[in-house]
Amino acid sequence: MQNVTPWEQGWVRIQEELRHHPGIQVVHETQGPVTRDSVPGATEGPSGPHLDASLYERSVRFSEIGSQWKTIDPYQLVTGEFFLTPLQQAVRENPPSFDPSLYSDEEQRIGVELRVIDDAPFTGTGSFVAIRLQSGVKNLEIWFSDHERGLWQMDLDYNTYVEHLRLTKGAFGWQHLYTQAPLNEWEFERTADRIVRMLDVLPHVFPECDYTPLRERLSARLS
């Protein structure tokens, strides 16, 4: 594959690993063409607001790349999806829509500044992760909408988010490890169970990956 950075090649390998693993069924996947020959840098103007060049180094230039998957026997069921929007494209997009019946006035106000970087169009859950574009702010906030429970700021920066996304392969619910969602309360019992199952199963499916930081984070969140 020509003109692909090592970071982008890593995403290609993730799709290949999911596709060829005997314990995983890929339901849908997509990989569009690389949209530019050069790696974008920090720019302002036609390419969008000024962002640090290091952020683009952890973005992709595929017009789209994503996979929807689930584990199969002999593993317990874990489902997931990632669908990345190139950062250079995301900053030029319109904000996502926010149904007033699902989001507070404050969440809708924040939502005007959000641009989606990762969502789940194949599954159709309505969940997404977005960066927040604020004038004069270079350290981008990361926000997660799980559609049913509103909007949550994540305790991660952009680079760390996409690194964790690669580790989890987009397993549903992992983002709440890094929000203030009360995972030890009944309202989030299903979410907590899903995360526990993810961290029980994925280390066996991908033994070369180190899930220790996520396990430690879960233990702290549930204590």
N, C-alpha and C positions, 0 to 999 in steps of 0.2 A: 504494500500500500504506500503510494508516494505522498510526500509532503505532509506526513502525519508526525506530530510531535510525540515524544515518549509518553507524555501524559495522556494524549489521545489514544495511543496504542494500548495503554493500560485499560481503557474503557472497551476497546475492541476485544481484548483478551477476556475481560469480564463477561461480555456477551458470549464469547466462545465457550468459556467455562460453564456458564449456565446452560448453554445449548447442548453440550456434550456430556454433562454430568448424568450418570444413570439414576441418581436420586432426585433429579429436578426435571420438571416439565415446563418448557417455555411456551406460554400461551400465545403471546404476541411479541414481536420485536421489530424495531426499525433502525436503520442506520442510513442517513442521508449523505450526500456528498460533502466534502470539505468545501466551505464557501469562499475561503481565501487561501492564497499560497503562502502568505506571511503571517506570523503570529502578531495579533494586534497589541499595541502598547497603550499606555495611558494617554487618552485623547480627550479633547473637548470640542464641541461643535457638532458637525454632521454625524459623528460616530457616537454622540451621547455625552453625558457629563464626565467631568474629570474623575478618573478612578486610578488607584495605584496600579502600576504595571504588573506587580506580583499577582494581582487578582486575575488578570488575563492569562497568566501562566498556568492557572488551575481551572481555566475554562476550556471548552471545546469549540471547534470550528465546524463540526458537522452541522448541517442544516437542522438535523434532529437525530437524536440517538436515545433509544430507550428499550427496555425489556419488561414484560409482565411474566411472572413465573410463580411456581409453587413447588414445594417438596412433595415427593410421592414415597410410597413404601420402599424401604422399611422405616422411613423417618416420620415423625409426627408432622402434621400439616403446618407449614409456614408459608405465607404468601407475601408477595412483594412486587413493587414496580418502581422503576426510575424512568424519568423522561426529561432529559436535560435541554434547556434552552441556552444557546450560546450567550455568554455575558454581553458581548457586543450587541447582540440582537435584543436581549432582555431590556437593556437600558433605553431602548427606543420604542418599546411596546407601551400600550396603554395599561393602566392598572387593572387588576381583576375586578369583577363586579362583586358587590356585597349586598346580599339580600337583607333589608332592614329587619326582617323577622328573625334573622339568625345572628346578626352582629349589632353591637351597641353603637351609639353615636360616636363614641371615642374610637372604636375599632374602625368605623367607616372613615373617620378623619385620618387615621393612620393609613388606611387602605389606599387613599389617594396617592400616597408616596411609595407604594409597593409595586415591584415588578417581579413576575414569576420566573424562577430559575429551575424549578423541578416540580413536576406534578404527576398525576396518574390518569391520563386520558383513556387508556385501554380499560382499566378497571372501572373508571367513571365514578370514583368515590367523591369527587369534588374537593379533595384535599390538595394542598399545594404548599410549597415553600417559596418565599420571596425575599429579595433584598429591599431595603428601605433607602430611597434616594432623598437625602436631606441636603439642602444648600449649605455648603461649607463644611460638611461632615465627610471625612474620607474613610473612617472605619465603619463599614456598612453593617447595620443591624440586620439580623436574619429572623424572619417571622414565619411561623407555621400555622396554617389553618387546617384543622381537621374537619371542617364543615359543620360538624354536629355540636361542637363545644366552643366555637369562636376562634379568636386569634390569639396566638401565644408568641411572645418573643423568646428566641432561643439563646442560650448561653454559649454561643459558638460564633466565630467569624466565618467569612465566606470560604476561605481555604480549608479550615477545619471541617466545615459542613461537608464539602464535596469529598474530603478524605474519609469521613465517617460514612458517607453514602456509598463509597466504593467498598468499604468494609462490610456494611450490612446488605449491600446489593439492593437497597430500597425496601427491605422488609418492613411491612406496615407497622406503624406505631413507634418505631425507634426514636423518632424526633422528640417524643415526650420525655425521654431521658434527660433532655437538655432544656426543658421548659419548667415552669413552676406548677405544672399540673399536679394535683394531690394524688399521686399514684397509689397511696395506701388507703384511700377512701373508696367507698362502694361505687361512686359514680365512674371511677376510672378502673374498676376491677377488671373489666374485659381488656382494657389497654395494657394494664400491668401483666395480666396472664399472657397476652400476646408477646410482650417483650421477654418475659421469663422463658416462654417456649422458644423464641428466637435464639436466646442465648444458651439454651439447652441443646438445640439442634445444629445451628450453624457451625459451631466448633468441630462437630463430627463431619459435616458436609465439606467444610473447608479447613482441614486441620493445619494448613500452612499459615492461616490467619490468626492473629493474636486478638482475642476478644476480651482479654483481661481488663482493659480500661473501661469497657462497657459494663462488664460484670460488677466492677467496683462502683461504678456510677449507680447502677441499679440497687446495689446493697445500701448505698448511702441514701438513695431516694425512698427506699421502703422502710428505713429504720425510724 
